[in-house]
Amino acid sequence: MRDKKAGRPNVVVGLDLGTTKIAAVIAERDAQRVLKIIGVGSSPSEGLRRGVIIDVEKTVQAIGKAIQEAELMAGVEVASVYAGVAGEHIGSCNSRGVVAVSGLGGEISATDKERVIEAARAVSVEGGRQVLHVLPQEFFVDGQGGIRDPLGIAGVRLEADVHLVTGATTSVQNIRNSVLRAGYDVRGVVLEPLASSYAVLEDDEREMGVCLIDIGGGTTDVALFSLGSIHHTAVIGLGGQNVTNDVAVGLRTSWSQAEQIKCAQGGALIERVDKEEIVEVPGIAGRQGHIVARRKLAAIIELRMEEIFELVRDDLERAGFSRTPGAGVVLTGGGALLEGAGELAERVFGMPVRLGVPGDLEGMGERVSNPIYATALGLGLFGMDEMESGDDPILFTRPNEPGGKEWWRNMLEWIQALF
């Protein structure tokens, strides 16, 4: 929403609830439609496991810390956020809807378009689950396919292929409740790989076909695009924390030390490591440390990373997408930063791989031009697109001014009391 009092351009916040960190990114778009990052905040995440909240209190505290840090940088007060959702409870499928055209003169109207999407959405969803996204792929008018937007086209029969994303109702509700308890409203809950795609994929890649793999701390998120739309999504229950656990066990050290060693000296390909290189491993609970060959560290990491890539490949094959995407694979997320991860992925998938890094950003763009911020930034971009499409929620107000967050809440409570 535009702050009319201050004349501020549109601003929005993305909140990435990750297994290892919670990150908040505040962005605005000026009159020239240039995106500018005005606030970034992060906090260690101890209340989530594999993308699912297991400790509400710790999650609430981490959310508050991350957003408050971003607020201080941006000089605005956050009222509402776009929150990410992931976890093994996420499911997806493709569906088709069919309706008769009812527009005047046989031309397809916005109502017809809404009706056919709703028809495609009308699939049986298991109890305890809810639809998170209905993502149009392609429209057909009287059997003619390849139509991106059918509005204004004359026809009798309208069909639509869509991609449906579902999630466990309780997991989604826990996200909403945690954000609300931290003092913020939830403008939308967005699938994390969908959000990440907004930050790191190019339009040409979406058209040619590309597989986005976001390696987070607790999960690896997958999104397959073709002809400009999303055709498959999945969440694999392995991520960077599993790599760290393997390092801790293999090198007989603490988890925190293993994480530091992995990030500073880890690699995903043994052959990229010199035989003479060594790693100093601190001991546990006062025990004496020891030295190991860096190739041993790389061997541990390579095995787990290879397993993650193979699980993604197998998931794509089971879903019927074994054909190589024209633009190959894009890796993002913290796990993508491991030395040699891209080369290892190329071997497993047999296709070109590149690192997905958010770019073309102003303001604090340099700070978020890192794969670990792909989801948080993508959530902001998703929200920005939704706002510009006509949905104009109250997301921000300036602190300490009439119209600030507390003022609005008091006003709402007063109105509710009257009725």
N, C-alpha and C positions, 0 to 999 in steps of 0.2 A: 504493500500500500504506500502511496505517496504521502509523506508528512507535509500537509498543506501549510502548516504554521511555519515550518522551517524551510520549505521549498526543497526538501531532500528528494533525490530520485528513489526509485524502487530499491528496497533492501530486503534481504531474506537470509535465513540461517539454516544450515544443514547440520544435523547432529548424527554422528556415526557412533553407534553403540557397539564397539568392538570388544573382543575377548581380552585383549591386552591393553587397550586404551580407549577412552571416549574422547572424541574430537569434535569441536564446534568451529564452523567457518561462517563468518558473516560477509555477505557480498552485496554490492549495489551495482546498478547499471545506469550510466549517465545518458544524457539526451542523444549522444552519438552511438548508443547501444554498446559502449565499451564496458566490459565487466571489470570491476575493481574489487579487490579483497581489502576489507577495512578492519577485520578482526579475526583472530585465530586463537583458540584455546584448546588445551588438552589436559587430561588427567588419567593416571593409571586406573585401569579397570580391574576390579577384584570381585565384582558381583555377577559376572557373566561366565558361562562355560559353553563353548561351541556355539556362540551367538545367542544363547538363551539365558535369560535372567534367573539366577539361582539365589541371589541375596539382594532384596529390594533396597534395603537401607544403604548398603555400600554403593549400589548403582545410583541412588538418588544423590548421595554426596558427590560422587564423581561427575554426574551430569551438572550439578550446580557449580562445581569448581570450574569445569571446562567452559560453560557458557559465561560465567562471570568474568573469566579471564578474557574471553573474546569481547564481551561488552565493554570492558575497560579500554581495550585497544580501539574499539570502533567509536566509542562515545555515544552509544545508543543503548536503550533498554529493550531487551528482548521480551516479547509477549508470547510468541508462538514459534514453533520449529517444524521442520520436516525431518522426521526420524527414520533411520534405516532399520530394516529387519532382515535377519538371515537365520541360519540354523537348519538342522536336518528335518525340521517339521515342514519346511517349505516344499510345496509340490506344484506341478504345472502340467498343462495339457493343451492341445490345440482343438478348437471347436469351430463348427460352421452353423450359421443362422440363415434362415430364408424367410422373406416376407414378400407380399404383393405390394407394388408401388401404389401409393394413394395420393400422390401429389397432383395438383391441378395440371391438366394437359399431359399427364403421364411423366412429368419431370420429377426426378427424385428430390425430395425436400430434406431439410434437416431432421424433421420428424421421422421420415422413412429411415434415415441413417441411424437415428437413435433406436428405432424399433428393431432393426436387423442386428444391431450390436447386442441389444437386450436378448434377442432370440438366441444368439450365439452363446450368450452368458448362461442361459437357462439349462445348465447341466446339473446332474446330481452331485452334490457335495456331501461328503461324509459328515456325520454329526461331530460337533466340536471343531469344525473347520469353517473358514470364511474366505470369500474371494477378495484378494488384495488388488489385483489389476486385471483389466480387460484390455488387451493391447491389439488393436486392429492390424492385420497383416495385408490383406488384399480384399477387394470388392469385385463382385461379378454382377453384370447387368445383362439379363437375358442370355446367360451362359458365357458372355465375353469377360475374360479375366484380365488381370494386370492393371486394374484400376485402383489408384491410390485414394482418390476422393470422388465419390459418385455424385455429389451435389450438382443439380442442374442437368444431368444426363437423362434423356428420355428412355423409358423402358417399362416393362411390365413386372418383371421378377428381379428382386434384388437379393444377393447373397453376400455374406461376409465371412471370411476366415479370421479368427482371433486367437491370441495366445492368452490363456487364463493362468493366473498365478494364485495359489491358495496357501493359507497358513493356518496353524493351530490358533483358535480363537483365544485361548488362555495366554499363549506366548505374546500375541499382539496386544492383548489387554494389559499384560504386565509391563510392556513398553510404555503404553499410554499412561498407566497409573504412576510409573516411576517418574516420567517427565512432569506429570501434573503435580506430584508430591514435591518435586524440586522447584515448583512455582511457575511453570510454563505450560502453555496450551500446546496441543499437537495439531498442527495444520494438516498433516498427512503422514501415513506410514508407508514407506517406499522400499521395495525390494532392493537390496544393496548392489547386486551386480547390474541392475538396471540403472541405478544412480551412478555407479562408477563409469558406465558407458558414456554418460553425458560429459564426463571430464576427460576421457582419454582416447575416445574413438573419433576418427574422421568420417565425414559423410561418405567419401569414396569407399572406405572399408565396409561400412554398413551395406552399401549397394552391392559390392563384389561378393560379400560374405566373409565374416570374420568370427572367430571364437575368442571371447574375452574371458580370461582366467584371472580372478582376483584372489591372491593367496594371503589370507588374513592370519590372525593369531590362532583362532580356534576352528575356522572353516575355510574351505576354498570354494568360492562362488563362481559359477559358470553362466555365461549368456552367449547364445549363438545367434548371429544376425545374418539375414539374407535379403537381398532386394530392398534394403532400407528398413526392414522391420525385424522384430525379435521372433524367433521360431522355437527356441528351447532355452529353458533355464534349469539350473540344478544347484544344490548345495552339497558339497562333499564334507564329511565330518572329520577332516584332517587339515591341519594348518601349521603355522610356524611354531606353535607351542609343542607339537608332537616332535618336530625336529629338535627343539631345545631339550625335551625330555630324553630323547635318544642320546644327545651329546652328554647330558648329565650322567646317565647310566654308563655310557661307554667310556667316559673319561674319569668316572668316579669323583665327581665334584658336585657342588650345590647347583640348584636350578638357576639361581641368579648369576652365579659365575658362568654357568654353561651358556646363558643368554648373552653375556658380554663376550665370551669367546666366540660364539657363533657369529655375532654381528661384526666383530673386529677382525677375525681371522678365518672365518668359515668360508667354504666354497662348495659348489655343487658338483664339481668334476674333479676326480682324483688326478687325471692327467694334466690338469692345469696347475698342479702344485709341485714345486721343486722337491726332490727327494731329501734335500739337506735342510729344509725348513722345519722348525720345531715350534711347539706351543708350550708355554708354561701354564700348568694347571694348578690352581690353589687347592689346598687340602680342605677337608670338611671338619668343622668343629675343632679347630686347632691342630689337626693332623698335618704332617709335613706335605708340602706340595710335591709335584713331580713333573717331569718333562715327557711329552709324547711327540711323535712325528706329526707334522701338520697333515700329511697324507692320510693318517688314521682319522683325523677330524673330518677331512673331506669325504672319506669312505662312508662314515656314519651319515653325514648329511646327504650324500648322493643317493644312498639306498632309500631314505624316506622321501626325498623329493621325486625320485623316479616312481615310487609307489603312488604319490599324489597325482602325477601326470598320467600314469596308467589308469588310475581310477576315473579320471576325467575322460580319457579316451574311451574306456569301456562304457561309460555312461552315455556318451554321444553315439556309440555304435548300437547300444540297446534301444536308444530313442530313434534309430533309423537315420542318423546323420553321419554316416561313415565317410561320405565323400568330402574331399579336401576343400575347405572354404577358399575362395579365390584370393583373399587377403591374408590368409594364414591365421596366426595366433597372436594376441596381444596379452602380455603378462603385466599385471599391476599388483598393488598391495605390497606390504613389507617383505613377504617372502620372495618377491620378484627381484629384490635387491641383492640376493646372494650371488656371489661371483660364479659365473658359469651356468646359472639357472636357465638362461635363454638357450644356450647351446644344448643343454640336457633336454629341454622341451622340444627342440628341433629334432633330436634323435627319436624321441618317443612318438611324436606326432607326424614326423616325416614331412614337415612343411615349415615355411619361414616363420620366425618368431621375432617380435620386437618388444621393447620395454615401453609400457604405457605410462607416460608422465604428463600430468596436467600442464598446459602451456597457454601462451597468449593471454596472460593475466597482468593486470596493473596493480598498483598499491603494494600490498604485501605478497604479491604473486610469487616472489622468489622463495618465500617460506613454505608455501603450499605446492610448489612445483616439485613434488616428491610423490612417488606412488603410495606412500602411507596415508596421504590426504585425499586420494582419489575419490573415495566414497563420500566423505564429508563435503567436498567441493561439488561433487556430482549431485548430491541432495539439494544443495543450494541452487544449482543450475536447473534441476528439475522443477523446484519451486518457482524459480523465475519464469520459466516457460509457462507454468500453470497460471501464474498471475497475469502474464501478458496475453494469455488466450481468453481473458475475460473474467476469470475468477479473481476477485480483488479483496482478499481477507485483510483484516487489521493485524499486521505482523509486528510492527514496531511503533513506538512513540518515544519521544525524547524524555529522559528522566527529569523529574523535578519541574515538570510543566503541566498545566491543565491538559488532560488527555493522556497523562502517564498511566502506567499499568495499574497502579493502585486506585487511581481515580476511576478508571473504567470498571474495575471490579466492584468498587463501592456503588457505582451507578447501577450495575447489573443487579447487585443484591437489593438495592432500593426498589428497582422495578419488579423484581421477583416477589418482594414483600407485599407490593400492592395487589398482586394477583394470586 
